[in-house]
Amino acid sequence: MTITYEDGTGLYINSTNRCTNNCDFCVRTTEDGYYGNLWLEREPTVEEMIADIDKRDLAKYTEVVFCGYGEPTMRLDDILEVAKHIKEVCDLPVRINTNGLANLYYEDDITEKFEGLIDAISVSLNAANSDEYVRVCHPVFGDKAFEGILDFTAKATKYVPKVYMSVVEGFLSEEDINICRALASFVGAELRVREFIG
């Protein structure tokens, strides 16, 4: 079972395969293998995640990222406990890659919990409007999702030093990317265009 894996200079933590979206372009829906086998037999415990991190030579990485085949914030308290451990053993920045739907999932604003533990958040925007987001990402929250993402991102900027929104190259027109850039800027984030992995 792959709990941690490397990508570039980052150490990535695979905490869950659960997700509130089923995005058309997600690496989960393409042939497995780019990152190895990230399908989990079961969700690793906090202790197992910490043990897997502690086996690594953390000096060789530039950041630690919660990202795998699922949505990390669905295990919010667990990943924050792991982030606390990371802060205790090294000075690497900690990032969460998220779909930005945690506040809808928990029916509460959870962003304050990131303060002091999470250094960066990358929120997948992936569409320029609500209708397109629902069509491409298939969120369980339906047409509430898009506004929920923007609201989550704006709130996260109060507690997290670096907040990004992202889109996947090749899935949006230049016009739509510019709209996404404006939306990201409006909520206090920076837009990043990610490479499609398929």
C-alpha positions in Angstrom: 0.0 0.0 0.0 1.5 3.3 -1.1 1.2 5.9 1.6 3.9 8.3 0.6 5.4 8.8 -2.9 7.7 11.3 -4.7 7.0 13.7 -7.5 9.8 16.1 -8.4 11.2 17.4 -5.2 8.0 16.9 -3.2 7.0 14.2 -0.8 3.4 13.3 -1.3 1.0 11.7 1.2 -1.8 9.5 -0.1 -4.3 9.5 2.7 -7.6 8.5 1.1 -9.2 7.4 -2.2 -12.5 9.0 -1.3 -13.5 12.1 -3.2 -16.6 14.3 -3.6 -15.9 14.8 -7.3 -15.4 12.5 -10.3 -13.5 14.8 -12.7 -13.3 13.7 -16.3 -9.5 14.5 -16.4 -8.5 13.0 -13.1 -5.5 10.7 -13.0 -7.8 8.3 -11.1 -9.8 7.7 -14.3 -6.8 7.1 -16.5 -4.4 4.1 -16.7 -2.8 3.6 -13.3 1.0 3.8 -13.2 2.2 7.4 -13.5 2.6 7.6 -9.7 2.7 3.9 -9.1 -0.3 2.2 -7.6 -2.1 4.7 -5.4 -5.2 2.7 -4.8 -5.4 2.0 -1.1 -6.5 -1.3 0.4 -7.8 0.8 3.3 -7.1 4.3 4.6 -3.8 4.5 6.5 -3.9 5.4 10.1 -2.3 8.6 11.4 0.4 6.5 12.9 1.0 4.7 9.6 1.3 8.0 7.7 3.7 9.4 10.3 5.8 6.2 10.3 6.0 6.3 6.5 7.1 9.9 6.5 9.7 9.2 9.2 11.3 6.5 7.1 12.1 9.1 4.4 15.1 11.4 4.2 13.2 14.6 4.5 16.3 16.7 3.7 16.0 15.7 0.1 12.5 17.3 -0.4 11.4 20.9 -0.8 7.8 20.4 0.4 5.4 17.8 1.7 2.0 17.6 -0.1 -1.3 15.9 0.9 -2.4 14.6 -2.4 -3.3 11.1 -3.8 -6.2 9.4 -5.5 -8.7 11.1 -3.2 -9.6 14.4 -1.5 -7.3 14.9 1.6 -9.7 17.1 3.5 -12.2 14.3 3.8 -9.7 13.2 6.6 -9.2 16.7 7.9 -8.4 16.0 11.5 -6.1 13.2 10.6 -4.1 15.1 8.0 -3.8 18.1 10.4 -2.4 15.8 13.0 0.2 14.5 10.5 1.0 18.1 9.5 1.6 18.9 13.1 4.1 16.1 13.3 5.9 17.3 10.1 6.2 20.7 11.7 7.8 19.2 14.8 10.4 17.2 12.9 11.4 19.5 10.0 11.0 22.9 8.5 9.5 21.8 5.2 6.4 23.7 3.9 3.2 21.7 3.9 0.7 21.9 1.1 -2.8 20.5 0.5 -4.1 19.8 -3.0 -7.8 20.0 -2.7 -11.1 20.4 -4.6 -12.1 23.2 -2.3 -15.3 21.6 -1.2 -14.4 20.9 2.4 -16.7 23.6 3.8 -19.7 22.1 2.0 -18.7 18.6 3.0 -18.5 19.5 6.7 -21.3 22.1 6.5 -19.0 24.5 8.4 -16.0 26.7 7.7 -13.0 24.6 8.5 -10.3 26.9 7.1 -9.2 28.3 10.5 -7.9 24.9 11.3 -5.2 25.3 8.7 -3.5 28.2 10.6 0.1 27.5 11.6 0.0 24.0 10.1 -0.6 24.4 6.3 1.7 26.7 4.4 0.0 26.4 1.0 -3.2 25.2 -0.5 -3.9 24.5 -4.2 -7.6 24.5 -5.0 -8.7 22.8 -8.3 -11.0 25.3 -10.0 -11.0 23.6 -13.5 -13.9 25.6 -15.0 -14.9 29.2 -15.6 -18.5 28.9 -14.5 -20.8 26.7 -12.4 -22.5 24.8 -15.3 -19.1 23.8 -16.8 -17.8 22.8 -13.4 -20.7 20.5 -12.8 -20.4 19.0 -16.4 -16.7 18.3 -16.0 -16.2 17.6 -12.3 -19.5 15.9 -11.4 -19.5 17.2 -7.8 -21.9 15.5 -5.3 -22.9 19.0 -4.3 -24.3 19.8 -7.7 -24.6 23.5 -8.6 -23.6 24.6 -5.1 -20.1 23.4 -5.7 -18.6 26.3 -7.8 -19.6 29.1 -5.4 -18.5 26.8 -2.5 -15.0 26.6 -4.0 -14.7 30.3 -4.4 -16.0 30.9 -0.9 -13.6 28.3 0.6 -10.6 29.7 -1.2 -11.4 33.3 -0.1 -11.7 32.1 3.5 -8.5 30.0 3.3 -6.4 33.1 2.4 -7.0 34.4 6.0 -5.1 31.4 7.5 -2.8 30.0 4.8 0.2 32.1 3.5 0.0 30.8 -0.1 -3.3 30.0 -1.8 -3.5 28.9 -5.4 -6.3 27.9 -7.7 -5.5 25.6 -10.7 -6.8 24.5 -14.0 -5.6 21.7 -16.3 -4.1 22.7 -19.6 -5.9 21.6 -22.7 -9.3 21.5 -21.1 -10.1 25.2 -21.1 -9.9 27.9 -23.8 -7.6 30.8 -23.4 -10.7 32.9 -22.7 -11.9 30.6 -20.0 -8.4 30.5 -18.4 -8.4 34.3 -18.3 -11.8 34.2 -16.6 -10.4 31.7 -14.1 -7.4 33.9 -13.5 -9.8 36.8 -12.7 -11.9 34.6 -10.4 -8.7 33.5 -8.5 -7.5 37.0 -8.2 -11.0 38.1 -6.9 -10.8 35.7 -4.0 -7.2 36.5 -3.2 -5.5 33.5 -4.9 -3.0 33.0 -7.8 -4.0 30.9 -10.8 -1.7 28.0 -11.9 -2.2 26.1 -15.1 -1.3 22.4 -14.4 0.0 19.9 -16.9 -2.5 17.2 -17.9 -1.3 13.8 -16.8 -3.0 11.0 -18.8 
